[in-house]
Amino acid sequence: MNAVNIAFTLWVVLTACFVLLMVYRGHLTQHETDQLFLNENASHNSEEEHNEILRRVNIVQPLCKGFGGAAVLATVLLVGVYLASAMGRF
């Protein structure tokens, strides 16, 4: 396996993880809206669902940023390895 294939495989894995996390986050926030619960007794179940969605989004958000940054770095690495390979250095 040469360096271009390894860099491409790394890029595919990181980008696929990033896309899947973004789709999952979009699915979580699809029905989530900003809400203000004024009455403590009314719609307690709705408030719990809202808090659960926010908790999940807060867990996924750092993963999205991390995999997004890693995918960008892998893209730069892939282009660099490809150009070096095209010049005959690998």
N, CA, C and O atoms as a GROMACS GRO file, in nm:
protein
  360
    1MET      N    1   0.084  -0.118   0.000
    1MET     CA    2   0.000   0.000   0.000
    1MET      C    3   0.089   0.125   0.000
    1MET      O    4   0.180   0.136   0.082
    2ASN      N    5   0.063   0.215  -0.089
    2ASN     CA    6   0.147   0.334  -0.094
    2ASN      C    7   0.087   0.446  -0.008
    2ASN      O    8  -0.021   0.432   0.048
    3ALA      N    9   0.159   0.557   0.002
    3ALA     CA   10   0.120   0.665   0.092
    3ALA      C   11  -0.011   0.731   0.050
    3ALA      O   12  -0.088   0.774   0.136
    4VAL      N   13  -0.038   0.740  -0.079
    4VAL     CA   14  -0.162   0.802  -0.126
    4VAL      C   15  -0.282   0.720  -0.082
    4VAL      O   16  -0.383   0.775  -0.038
    5ASN      N   17  -0.272   0.588  -0.093
    5ASN     CA   18  -0.384   0.502  -0.050
    5ASN      C   19  -0.409   0.512   0.100
    5ASN      O   20  -0.524   0.515   0.143
    6ILE      N   21  -0.303   0.518   0.178
    6ILE     CA   22  -0.318   0.530   0.323
    6ILE      C   23  -0.382   0.664   0.358
    6ILE      O   24  -0.473   0.669   0.440
    7ALA      N   25  -0.335   0.772   0.297
    7ALA     CA   26  -0.391   0.905   0.323
    7ALA      C   27  -0.537   0.912   0.279
    7ALA      O   28  -0.619   0.973   0.347
    8PHE      N   29  -0.569   0.850   0.166
    8PHE     CA   30  -0.707   0.851   0.117
    8PHE      C   31  -0.798   0.772   0.211
    8PHE      O   32  -0.910   0.814   0.238
    9THR      N   33  -0.752   0.658   0.260
    9THR     CA   34  -0.831   0.577   0.353
    9THR      C   35  -0.855   0.653   0.483
    9THR      O   36  -0.966   0.653   0.535
   10LEU      N   37  -0.752   0.718   0.534
   10LEU     CA   38  -0.767   0.800   0.655
   10LEU      C   39  -0.868   0.912   0.632
   10LEU      O   40  -0.952   0.937   0.718
   11TRP      N   41  -0.861   0.978   0.518
   11TRP     CA   42  -0.953   1.086   0.485
   11TRP      C   43  -1.096   1.035   0.477
   11TRP      O   44  -1.188   1.101   0.528
   12VAL      N   45  -1.118   0.920   0.413
   12VAL     CA   46  -1.253   0.865   0.400
   12VAL      C   47  -1.312   0.833   0.536
   12VAL      O   48  -1.428   0.864   0.562
   13VAL      N   49  -1.234   0.772   0.624
   13VAL     CA   50  -1.284   0.734   0.756
   13VAL      C   51  -1.320   0.858   0.837
   13VAL      O   52  -1.428   0.865   0.895
   14LEU      N   53  -1.230   0.956   0.842
   14LEU     CA   54  -1.257   1.077   0.920
   14LEU      C   55  -1.374   1.156   0.864
   14LEU      O   56  -1.456   1.206   0.940
   15THR      N   57  -1.382   1.168   0.732
   15THR     CA   58  -1.491   1.242   0.671
   15THR      C   59  -1.624   1.171   0.692
   15THR      O   60  -1.726   1.236   0.716
   16ALA      N   61  -1.626   1.039   0.682
   16ALA     CA   62  -1.750   0.964   0.705
   16ALA      C   63  -1.797   0.980   0.849
   16ALA      O   64  -1.916   0.998   0.873
   17CYS      N   65  -1.706   0.974   0.945
   17CYS     CA   66  -1.743   0.996   1.085
   17CYS      C   67  -1.798   1.137   1.106
   17CYS      O   68  -1.898   1.156   1.176
   18PHE      N   69  -1.734   1.235   1.045
   18PHE     CA   70  -1.781   1.374   1.056
   18PHE      C   71  -1.920   1.390   0.997
   18PHE      O   72  -2.006   1.453   1.059
   19VAL      N   73  -1.943   1.335   0.880
   19VAL     CA   74  -2.074   1.347   0.815
   19VAL      C   75  -2.182   1.277   0.898
   19VAL      O   76  -2.291   1.331   0.915
   20LEU      N   77  -2.152   1.158   0.950
   20LEU     CA   78  -2.249   1.087   1.032
   20LEU      C   79  -2.282   1.164   1.160
   20LEU      O   80  -2.398   1.168   1.201
   21LEU      N   81  -2.182   1.224   1.222
   21LEU     CA   82  -2.209   1.305   1.341
   21LEU      C   83  -2.293   1.427   1.309
   21LEU      O   84  -2.381   1.464   1.387
   22MET      N   85  -2.268   1.490   1.195
   22MET     CA   86  -2.348   1.606   1.155
   22MET      C   87  -2.492   1.567   1.127
   22MET      O   88  -2.585   1.641   1.161
   23VAL      N   89  -2.512   1.452   1.064
   23VAL     CA   90  -2.648   1.405   1.036
   23VAL      C   91  -2.720   1.374   1.167
   23VAL      O   92  -2.837   1.408   1.184
   24TYR      N   93  -2.650   1.309   1.261
   24TYR     CA   94  -2.709   1.278   1.390
   24TYR      C   95  -2.746   1.405   1.466
   24TYR      O   96  -2.854   1.413   1.525
   25ARG      N   97  -2.657   1.504   1.465
   25ARG     CA   98  -2.686   1.630   1.532
   25ARG      C   99  -2.804   1.701   1.467
   25ARG      O  100  -2.887   1.760   1.536
   26GLY      N  101  -2.811   1.696   1.336
   26GLY     CA  102  -2.925   1.755   1.265
   26GLY      C  103  -3.055   1.685   1.298
   26GLY      O  104  -3.160   1.748   1.310
   27HIS      N  105  -3.047   1.554   1.312
   27HIS     CA  106  -3.166   1.478   1.349
   27HIS      C  107  -3.212   1.514   1.490
   27HIS      O  108  -3.332   1.526   1.516
   28LEU      N  109  -3.117   1.532   1.581
   28LEU     CA  110  -3.152   1.569   1.719
   28LEU      C  111  -3.218   1.706   1.725
   28LEU      O  112  -3.317   1.725   1.796
   29THR      N  113  -3.166   1.800   1.651
   29THR     CA  114  -3.215   1.938   1.659
   29THR      C  115  -3.327   1.967   1.562
   29THR      O  116  -3.371   2.081   1.551
   30GLN      N  117  -3.375   1.867   1.491
   30GLN     CA  118  -3.480   1.888   1.392
   30GLN      C  119  -3.607   1.947   1.455
   30GLN      O  120  -3.666   2.039   1.400
   31HIS      N  121  -3.647   1.894   1.568
   31HIS     CA  122  -3.770   1.940   1.631
   31HIS      C  123  -3.745   2.023   1.756
   31HIS      O  124  -3.840   2.062   1.825
   32GLU      N  125  -3.620   2.049   1.785
   32GLU     CA  126  -3.585   2.126   1.903
   32GLU      C  127  -3.596   2.274   1.872
   32GLU      O  128  -3.544   2.320   1.770
   33THR      N  129  -3.661   2.347   1.957
   33THR     CA  130  -3.673   2.492   1.942
   33THR      C  131  -3.636   2.557   2.075
   33THR      O  132  -3.636   2.491   2.179
   34ASP      N  133  -3.606   2.684   2.069
   34ASP     CA  134  -3.581   2.758   2.193
   34ASP      C  135  -3.714   2.776   2.264
   34ASP      O  136  -3.810   2.827   2.208
   35GLN      N  137  -3.718   2.732   2.388
   35GLN     CA  138  -3.841   2.740   2.465
   35GLN      C  139  -3.813   2.800   2.601
   35GLN      O  140  -3.704   2.786   2.657
   36LEU      N  141  -3.913   2.868   2.651
   36LEU     CA  142  -3.906   2.925   2.784
   36LEU      C  143  -4.022   2.868   2.864
   36LEU      O  144  -4.138   2.891   2.829
   37PHE      N  145  -3.992   2.795   2.969
   37PHE     CA  146  -4.095   2.731   3.050
   37PHE      C  147  -4.122   2.821   3.171
   37PHE      O  148  -4.040   2.828   3.263
   38LEU      N  149  -4.237   2.888   3.169
   38LEU     CA  150  -4.270   2.983   3.275
   38LEU      C  151  -4.340   2.917   3.393
   38LEU      O  152  -4.315   2.954   3.508
   39ASN      N  153  -4.424   2.822   3.366
   39ASN     CA  154  -4.500   2.755   3.472
   39ASN      C  155  -4.430   2.625   3.508
   39ASN      O  156  -4.400   2.545   3.420
   40GLU      N  157  -4.405   2.603   3.634
   40GLU     CA  158  -4.333   2.484   3.677
   40GLU      C  159  -4.415   2.357   3.662
   40GLU      O  160  -4.359   2.249   3.642
   41ASN      N  161  -4.547   2.368   3.670
   41ASN     CA  162  -4.633   2.250   3.666
   41ASN      C  163  -4.674   2.210   3.525
   41ASN      O  164  -4.690   2.092   3.497
   42ALA      N  165  -4.690   2.304   3.437
   42ALA     CA  166  -4.740   2.276   3.303
   42ALA      C  167  -4.630   2.222   3.214
   42ALA      O  168  -4.518   2.272   3.215
   43SER      N  169  -4.662   2.120   3.139
   43SER     CA  170  -4.575   2.065   3.035
   43SER      C  171  -4.438   2.022   3.090
   43SER      O  172  -4.334   2.053   3.031
   44HIS      N  173  -4.439   1.953   3.201
   44HIS     CA  174  -4.313   1.907   3.261
   44HIS      C  175  -4.244   1.805   3.171
   44HIS      O  176  -4.121   1.802   3.162
   45ASN      N  177  -4.322   1.722   3.105
   45ASN     CA  178  -4.265   1.622   3.014
   45ASN      C  179  -4.195   1.689   2.896
   45ASN      O  180  -4.089   1.643   2.852
   46SER      N  181  -4.252   1.797   2.846
   46SER     CA  182  -4.192   1.869   2.734
   46SER      C  183  -4.058   1.930   2.774
   46SER      O  184  -3.963   1.932   2.696
   47GLU      N  185  -4.053   1.980   2.895
   47GLU     CA  186  -3.928   2.038   2.943
   47GLU      C  187  -3.820   1.931   2.959
   47GLU      O  188  -3.703   1.956   2.928
   48GLU      N  189  -3.857   1.814   3.007
   48GLU     CA  190  -3.761   1.704   3.020
   48GLU      C  191  -3.708   1.659   2.884
   48GLU      O  192  -3.589   1.633   2.869
   49GLU      N  193  -3.797   1.650   2.785
   49GLU     CA  194  -3.754   1.613   2.649
   49GLU      C  195  -3.659   1.717   2.593
   49GLU      O  196  -3.558   1.684   2.531
   50HIS      N  197  -3.691   1.844   2.616
   50HIS     CA  198  -3.606   1.953   2.568
   50HIS      C  199  -3.467   1.946   2.633
   50HIS      O  200  -3.366   1.962   2.565
   51ASN      N  201  -3.463   1.922   2.763
   51ASN     CA  202  -3.335   1.912   2.834
   51ASN      C  203  -3.254   1.791   2.787
   51ASN      O  204  -3.132   1.798   2.777
   52GLU      N  205  -3.321   1.680   2.757
   52GLU     CA  206  -3.253   1.561   2.707
   52GLU      C  207  -3.191   1.588   2.569
   52GLU      O  208  -3.078   1.546   2.542
   53ILE      N  209  -3.264   1.657   2.484
   53ILE     CA  210  -3.211   1.692   2.351
   53ILE      C  211  -3.088   1.782   2.366
   53ILE      O  212  -2.986   1.760   2.300
   54LEU      N  213  -3.098   1.881   2.451
   54LEU     CA  214  -2.984   1.971   2.472
   54LEU      C  215  -2.863   1.897   2.528
   54LEU      O  216  -2.750   1.926   2.491
   55ARG      N  217  -2.886   1.801   2.618
   55ARG     CA  218  -2.776   1.723   2.674
   55ARG      C  219  -2.706   1.643   2.565
   55ARG      O  220  -2.583   1.638   2.559
   56ARG      N  221  -2.784   1.580   2.478
   56ARG     CA  222  -2.725   1.502   2.369
   56ARG      C  223  -2.650   1.590   2.270
   56ARG      O  224  -2.541   1.554   2.225
   57VAL      N  225  -2.706   1.705   2.237
   57VAL     CA  226  -2.639   1.797   2.144
   57VAL      C  227  -2.509   1.846   2.205
   57VAL      O  228  -2.408   1.859   2.135
   58ASN      N  229  -2.508   1.874   2.334
   58ASN     CA  230  -2.386   1.920   2.401
   58ASN      C  231  -2.279   1.812   2.406
   58ASN      O  232  -2.160   1.844   2.412
   59ILE      N  233  -2.319   1.686   2.403
   59ILE     CA  234  -2.222   1.577   2.399
   59ILE      C  235  -2.164   1.562   2.258
   59ILE      O  236  -2.045   1.538   2.241
   60VAL      N  237  -2.250   1.576   2.157
   60VAL     CA  238  -2.209   1.554   2.018
   60VAL      C  239  -2.129   1.672   1.962
   60VAL      O  240  -2.043   1.652   1.876
   61GLN      N  241  -2.155   1.793   2.010
   61GLN     CA  242  -2.093   1.913   1.954
   61GLN      C  243  -1.939   1.909   1.956
   61GLN      O  244  -1.879   1.939   1.852
   62PRO      N  245  -1.872   1.875   2.066
   62PRO     CA  246  -1.725   1.868   2.062
   62PRO      C  247  -1.674   1.760   1.968
   62PRO      O  248  -1.569   1.776   1.905
   63LEU      N  249  -1.747   1.649   1.957
   63LEU     CA  250  -1.707   1.545   1.863
   63LEU      C  251  -1.714   1.595   1.719
   63LEU      O  252  -1.627   1.564   1.638
   64CYS      N  253  -1.818   1.672   1.688
   64CYS     CA  254  -1.830   1.730   1.554
   64CYS      C  255  -1.712   1.822   1.522
   64CYS      O  256  -1.654   1.816   1.414
   65LYS      N  257  -1.678   1.906   1.618
   65LYS     CA  258  -1.565   1.996   1.597
   65LYS      C  259  -1.434   1.920   1.580
   65LYS      O  260  -1.353   1.954   1.494
   66GLY      N  261  -1.414   1.817   1.662
   66GLY     CA  262  -1.291   1.739   1.655
   66GLY      C  263  -1.279   1.663   1.524
   66GLY      O  264  -1.174   1.669   1.460
   67PHE      N  265  -1.383   1.592   1.485
   67PHE     CA  266  -1.378   1.518   1.360
   67PHE      C  267  -1.375   1.611   1.239
   67PHE      O  268  -1.315   1.578   1.137
   68GLY      N  269  -1.439   1.727   1.249
   68GLY     CA  270  -1.432   1.825   1.140
   68GLY      C  271  -1.291   1.876   1.121
   68GLY      O  272  -1.243   1.886   1.008
   69GLY      N  273  -1.224   1.910   1.230
   69GLY     CA  274  -1.085   1.956   1.222
   69GLY      C  275  -0.992   1.846   1.172
   69GLY      O  276  -0.902   1.872   1.093
   70ALA      N  277  -1.015   1.724   1.219
   70ALA     CA  278  -0.933   1.612   1.173
   70ALA      C  279  -0.955   1.585   1.024
   70ALA      O  280  -0.861   1.549   0.953
   71ALA      N  281  -1.079   1.601   0.977
   71ALA     CA  282  -1.107   1.581   0.835
   71ALA      C  283  -1.039   1.688   0.750
   71ALA      O  284  -0.990   1.660   0.640
   72VAL      N  285  -1.034   1.811   0.801
   72VAL     CA  286  -0.964   1.918   0.728
   72VAL      C  287  -0.815   1.888   0.722
   72VAL      O  288  -0.753   1.902   0.617
   73LEU      N  289  -0.757   1.846   0.834
   73LEU     CA  290  -0.615   1.812   0.836
   73LEU      C  291  -0.586   1.693   0.745
   73LEU      O  292  -0.483   1.689   0.677
   74ALA      N  293  -0.675   1.595   0.743
   74ALA     CA  294  -0.657   1.480   0.655
   74ALA      C  295  -0.666   1.521   0.508
   74ALA      O  296  -0.597   1.464   0.424
   75THR      N  297  -0.751   1.618   0.478
   75THR     CA  298  -0.762   1.668   0.340
   75THR      C  299  -0.632   1.734   0.298
   75THR      O  300  -0.583   1.711   0.187
   76VAL      N  301  -0.576   1.817   0.386
   76VAL     CA  302  -0.448   1.882   0.356
   76VAL      C  303  -0.338   1.777   0.341
   76VAL      O  304  -0.255   1.787   0.251
   77LEU      N  305  -0.338   1.677   0.428
   77LEU     CA  306  -0.241   1.569   0.419
   77LEU      C  307  -0.256   1.493   0.287
   77LEU      O  308  -0.156   1.462   0.222
   78LEU      N  309  -0.378   1.463   0.249
   78LEU     CA  310  -0.402   1.390   0.125
   78LEU      C  311  -0.353   1.468   0.003
   78LEU      O  312  -0.290   1.411  -0.086
   79VAL      N  313  -0.382   1.596   0.000
   79VAL     CA  314  -0.336   1.678  -0.112
   79VAL      C  315  -0.184   1.686  -0.114
   79VAL      O  316  -0.122   1.676  -0.220
   80GLY      N  317  -0.123   1.702   0.004
   80GLY     CA  318   0.022   1.708   0.011
   80GLY      C  319   0.089   1.579  -0.032
   80GLY      O  320   0.188   1.581  -0.106
   81VAL      N  321   0.035   1.467   0.013
   81VAL     CA  322   0.092   1.337  -0.026
   81VAL      C  323   0.072   1.313  -0.175
   81VAL      O  324   0.160   1.260  -0.242
   82TYR      N  325  -0.045   1.352  -0.227
   82TYR     CA  326  -0.071   1.334  -0.370
   82TYR      C  327   0.025   1.418  -0.454
   82TYR      O  328   0.080   1.370  -0.553
   83LEU      N  329   0.044   1.543  -0.414
   83LEU     CA  330   0.137   1.629  -0.489
   83LEU      C  331   0.280   1.580  -0.480
   83LEU      O  332   0.353   1.583  -0.579
   84ALA      N  333   0.321   1.535  -0.362
   84ALA     CA  334   0.456   1.480  -0.347
   84ALA      C  335   0.471   1.352  -0.430
   84ALA      O  336   0.577   1.327  -0.488
   85SER      N  337   0.367   1.273  -0.435
   85SER     CA  338   0.371   1.151  -0.515
   85SER      C  339   0.376   1.183  -0.665
   85SER      O  340   0.444   1.116  -0.742
   86ALA      N  341   0.303   1.286  -0.704
   86ALA     CA  342   0.302   1.326  -0.845
   86ALA      C  343   0.439   1.381  -0.887
   86ALA      O  344   0.479   1.367  -1.003
   87MET      N  345   0.510   1.442  -0.795
   87MET     CA  346   0.644   1.494  -0.825
   87MET      C  347   0.750   1.385  -0.819
   87MET      O  348   0.865   1.408  -0.855
   88GLY      N  349   0.711   1.265  -0.773
   88GLY     CA  350   0.804   1.154  -0.770
   88GLY      C  351   0.885   1.142  -0.644
   88GLY      O  352   0.991   1.079  -0.644
   89ARG      N  353   0.839   1.202  -0.536
   89ARG     CA  354   0.914   1.197  -0.410
   89ARG      C  355   0.875   1.079  -0.323
   89ARG      O  356   0.950   1.044  -0.231
   90PHE      N  357   0.761   1.016  -0.348
   90PHE     CA  358   0.721   0.898  -0.269
   90PHE      C  359   0.724   0.777  -0.357
   90PHE      O  360   0.695   0.667  -0.312
   0.00000   0.00000   0.00000
